[in-house]
């Protein structure tokens, strides 16, 4: 899996420079921020964090702000929820003294730093930052430490039609697939191609090959195919196999191999040679 691009600037760039030791507050005296842009929290992820908190406590204090008699969470609602799930009565907090706009900005950027965000959640968060703070892609790029093109590519994912977006949301196609789909002319073609891509299990390179216009070497613009005998042998090991025929010759392409997968291939070839190459 591709490594997430990290934020060049994080919450530290937005917080006051003054540092004080964290205080402890009763967990029931802390209130979630009603303007928190992230509305859904994975139950499984919360349980994992709750288990960690049971073992090690809340390592990073929750950032809160006084609003009248309330202690409203600025950053750390997930930690607060997990701590409550773990049965803690008190949690460490630090008080934030910025204005409401700064609170919103911190909440949004904290979401971008989460490791479990999907491409669509990142795109939605970026769009919310721009809308709520009335800033441009260039300005948000500066705030989060990304390039403007990286911001643009993320936000463009929100232009996917319904079927393609749902396949991306479920992880059946990747962000790389989605970017290629956005190069197509109409939504119906995008959705039809996305469904075929998910069903065939194409890699990004295979989808790119499928979308290339016909050439002399490939006059019909044929789609990449995986034959059943290769697919059945390699599918359980998650090895992407593409077989094409040209001028009577068969070409087999194996994509994204690790060292362990290469060893598996060697074993398959030695054990299943007769099935793969009957009559040879």
N, C-alpha and C positions, 0 to 999 in steps of 0.2 A: 504494500500500500504506500502511496506517495506520502511523504512527510508533510504535515501541515506547515504552511508558511507562517512563521512567528511574527508577532507584532514588533515592529522596530521601536515603537513607543507604547508603553503600557499605562496602567493606572498610576504608577509612580510619578509620571510626568504631569498628572492632573491633581494629585493630592498636595495638600499643604506640606511645606518642607519641614515644619516643626514636627517632631516625633515625641510622643509621650508613651509611657508604659500602658499596655492595655488594661482596661477595667473589666470587672465581671458584672454581668447583669442577669437577673432571673430571666429564663427563656420566655416566660409568659408575659414579660414586660417589653418585649420586642415585637414590632409590627411590620409585616411585609409592606413594601412600597406599592401602593395601588397603581403607580405608573410604570412598574417593572415591565419592560418590553417582552420578557420571556414569560409566557403564561403556562407552559407545560413542563413538567419535570418527570423524567423517566423513573418509574417506581423501582426498577431493578438497579439503576445507577444510584438512587438514593439509599437503597438497602446496602449496597457495597460500601458507600461512604459512611453510613451509620455504623457498619461493622468496624471500619477503620477508626472511627471516632471512639467507639467503645474500647478499642485496643490502645489508642495513642492520644485521645483527646482532640480538641479543636486546635490545630497547630497555628492556623492563620486567623487572627481576630476578625470578627464581623464588623464592617464599617456601618455606623449608624449616625443619624442626625436627629436632633431634638426638634420636634414640631409640636409646640404646645406641651402637653403632658405625655406625648407619645415618643417612643424611640423607634424611628422609621429606618428600615434597612436601606442603605445606599448600595452596598455590595456584599454579597455573601448569603443570599437567601437560601441557596442550595445547602450550604453548610448549616444554616439555622434549622432548616427542615430535617436534615439528617441527624442533627444533634437532638432534636425533639424526638425523632424516631428511636434514637439510641437511649432515650430516657434521661438525658442530662437535665438538671434543674437550672444550671447557670452556664453561660458561655462567655468567652473573652470578647470584648468589643473595643473599638476605637471610635471616638466621636469626630464627625466631619462637620466643618463650619462653612462650607461653600453654599452657593445659591441653588435654587431648584434646577436651573439649566445645567449646572455642573453635575448635580446628582443624576439627571437623565443621561448626560454624556458618559459618566462613569458606569452606570448600569448597562448602557448599550455596549461600551467597549469591553466591559467585563465579560459579556456574552461572547464577544468575538474571540476571547482568549480561552474559551472552553474547548476541550479536546474532543467532546462528543457531539459537537454541532455538525449537522449535515450541510452540504453545499447550499441547499435552499434556505436553511435557517440563517446561514451567514449572509446570503444575499438579502433576505428579509431584514436582518438587523442593520445592514449597511443602508438599505433604503429608508429605514426608520430614522437612523441618525441624520441622514440628509434632510428628510422631511421635517422632523421635530426641531432640528437646530438650524434649518434653513441654510445649509451649507452645500457647496459644490463637491463634485468628485475629487477635484484637486485638493480641496480643503480637508476632506475626510482622509484622503491618502496621506496628507501631512500629519494628521492627528494619530493615525494608527500605524504609520511607518511602512505603508505599502506603496507601490507605484500606482499612478492613476489608471493605467491599463489593467492592472490586477483588480482594482475596484470595479472598473467597467465590465470586465469579463464575469465577475461574480454577479453583479446586478442584472446583466443580460439574461441570466438563467431564469429570471422571473417572467421572461417573454415566451417561455416554452408553452405550447398548448397543453390542454388538460391531461391527456393520456401520457404524453412524454414527461410531464412534470411529476405525475404519480409514479411512473417507473423510476425516475430519479429519486424521488422521496423514499421509495421502498428499497433503493440500492440495486435494482435490477439493471440499470445502466449507470455509468459513472459521469462525473462532471466533464471528462474528456469527450465522452460520447455526446453529451448534451450540447457542447460547443459546436461539434460537427453538425448536429441536427439543426442548429440555428442558422446554418449556412444555406439551408434548403429554402425553396421559394414560398411554400405555403404550409399552413398548419396541418392539413390532411396528410400531406407527404411526410411531414415530420413525425406525426403520430404513427403512421403506417410503418415507417422505417424504424422507429424506436421499438415498436412491438416485435418486428422481425429480428432486430438486433438482440433484444432480450431473449427471445425464443431460441435463437441460434447460438447464443452465448458468445457473440463476436467480441474480440478485443477492439480497442480504439483503432489500431492499424487495420484490422479487418473491415471495420465500418468505413474507414477512409478509402480503402480499396474498392469497396462496394459503391461508394459515391463518386469515384473517378469516372469521367466520361469515357466512352469506348475508344480504344486505340487500335492500331493495326495488329499489335500483338494480342490484343484482347478485344476482338471485333464486336462481340455481343455484350461487352460490359458485364460479364458474368459475376454473380455474387460468390463470395468465398464460401466454400462448403466443407463440412467435416463429415467424412464418411462414417457410417455406423461402426465398422470394425475397428477403426482407430479411436473413435469417440468412446466406444464402450470400454476399451482397454485403459484409456487415459483419464476419462471423466472423473473417476473416483479419486484420482490423485491431483485433480484440479490443474491439469496441464492443458493449455489451449493448443489445439491441433487444427491446422488448416491444410487441406489437400487440394491442389489445382492440377489441371492437365493442360499441356501445351505441346502441340505437334507430336502427339502420341506418347509423350513422356509425363510421368507423374512426379510432382514436386510436393514434398511434405515439409511444412513449416511448423516448428514448435516455438511458442512465444512465452517469454518471461520466465525462463527456467532458473531455478535455484540449483545449487550444487547437489542437494538431496534429490531434487527431481531428475537431474541428469543421471544419477545413480539408479533411480527407479526405471528410467527409460532403458538403461543397459540391461537391467534384469528382465524387463518386459520383452525386449528384443531377443534375449537368449532363451527365454522360457516359452514365448509365443510366436517364434519365428515362422512356424508352419501355418499358423492362422493368418499372420500378416502377409506372408508371401507364399500362397499355396502353389504347389507345383514347382517351386524353385529348388 
